[in-house]
Amino acid sequence: MPSIYDTQIENVISKLEATGQQVNSELIRRAYNFAADAHKNVYRRSGKPYIEHPVEVSLILSELKVDDITVAAALLHDVVEDTDVSGLEIKEKFGDTIYEIVNGVTKINEIYYDTFEEKQSENYRKLIISMIKDLRVIIIKFADRIHNMRTIKFMKPEKQKKIARETLDIYAPLAYRLGMYKIKNELEDRSFEILDPENYTLISTKIRDSHESMEAYISRITPIILNELEKKNIKASVSGRIKHLYSIYTKLTGRKKSFEEILDIIALRIVIPDDGDCYNILSIVHQLFMPIQGMFNDYIAAPKENGYQSLHTKVVFENKVIEIQIRTNKMHEVAEFGLAAHWRYKGSNNEDIHAIDEYITKLRNILQESFEATDPKEILEELKINLISGEIFVFTPKKDLITLPVGSTPVDFAYKIHENIGNRCIAAKRGGKIIPLSTQLENGDIIEIITSPKSSPSYNWLRFAKSSRARTSIKHFLRREEEYKTVKLGREIFTNEIAKYNLKIEKSIVQHVLKAFGFQAPEDFYKAVGNGEIRPNQFIRKISSFKKESLITRLVQKIIVKSPKNFVPEEHDKSVNIEYATCCHPLPGDSIVGHKTDDGKLIIHISNCSVVGSIDPSKLVNTNWDVDQNEDFEVSFKIAGEDRPNLLYEMIKVINSLEINLSSIEIKVENSIATGSFTGRVKNLNHFIKLRKKLFGIRGVLSIERFIQ
Ligand code: MN
């Protein structure tokens, strides 16, 4: 004996056949039997066998005039998710198309709405559309949702609210976008009832109360129109209806009007054959009743984006305003069923095909994707849509939805959450498994970012980061890091260079160079030094002009060791033949040491001459100066300065002024720095120090070094 569900399936099959299409009834029965077996011994909260749900879903779909594939897939839609049956088994038994559709429905069911916020609804809608490769997936999902809403009273209250919210914010708007008003209206009203029972009851009670009078009103106006059309030999059906509750509610809240003030609760619909002229009907209506100015909408010349076409006008009858909609049969089908209405026209005449093509073009525009679909027989087959091409949708571990450009990686994800997360990310987990930062993310991925305080962005990231937010942040970070390194290098150069003059970084020096080079912050100055804009000789020159005296003293202190005041060799033996070492050319005033040679000479070195270190200590004697005031001594020194005309001339002028005789001069110019090596004779160390002071007074002189080995 056939069960109630067996009978319903036969009912579904005959409804499909009634649309005039070829129906593979064997496929539908096979899918039904397979699902019934898979869901065997499972019951819904209502206490009914689970198979009731897929059967009811297929019944809802048969009202929408879909094809046999859609119905078969609908019967199987919960099998993979809720039973032991694998996707592979569906593929083997029912083929690729049905497998893909069932898979698509399962995927949508896996979307997390747990922390779903109203402001995120648009993203969720996009996510769903982006996941759909075949429009039949969303049509099944709508039917699934309608049945779940019809049986929602078996759920726990908080679950009811959650599902209703999701339905109102995500599925109803999607149905609207696809032009499926009938589905949209039912989803809205059922969600409204759950989410706002007070207002739902209020409005439905008021409608019930005034229902009789509204019915009477409709029954008075309808014959007036029908008679007039009959006189003109026009076939038409006229029907009145009360608008659905949720749209009345939004009108009440949106316009802040009372129920009594809402004039257009009733809508009258005139549907004429496809070859009829809607504008002609409009003029007849306007002759019968007074139209309200500015209340006419021509959705035939300018259809809504979802494909909706109709003429809307508002007229006055019995001192009440009523909305009248005028459309053809075909427009009516599209308005009721949206995309699914195409079934109706499968295989009809060329004009129909043209109309379908036009509608498809519009849909394509809405859904922002192009596809090839010229043969109406295969419209849904060909309607493999890959919508919303620019974005993907992924989740945080807390199930927050994150929108990213297609091709995005964990790095983009991390920066989308927060710049600090991006700057510190080191790896990522997808579904709990570690993935490289360069991995391209996919729709629906759950991504967890692993950070490390020691991690930072690298140039490598710019090779795969996709979002402009991530790229900007990475570049910004790298530039900052580069700057930091340059500043650090500049500070090092500066410290090392001034250390040569026994100077340390101190406030007065830093302030002086900042002022001299026109910088506000020390970092800016160090940066200029670090990247070579300011060379060491430039800042040394500025410092020397500022700290001239002390700089010279410091140089002298560094090069020359202070000497005792008495110039008497301790073991002065007049018979000893004294010579001055040619390696270090000691000057009276230098601390000296004597080297007794085997041939009886005493060679005088500067104490810290490097040659002294290699002499047998037993042959060294302490020696002090005891020299004639008229004697002079050889000294060699090197002057470095900025190359400029007259530099050498000014140096020689200074040298002459101190009565120093030069025996050799050698000048080299390299990188606009002039270096002069001089050898001459001076009286003593003080004489040389005086010379050095004077030489430093010459503009452009950077350093003076005495040769001491
Ligand atoms: Mn389901």
Residues whose N, C-alpha, C, O or C-beta is under 5 A from the ligand:
A	BS01	MN	D78 D144
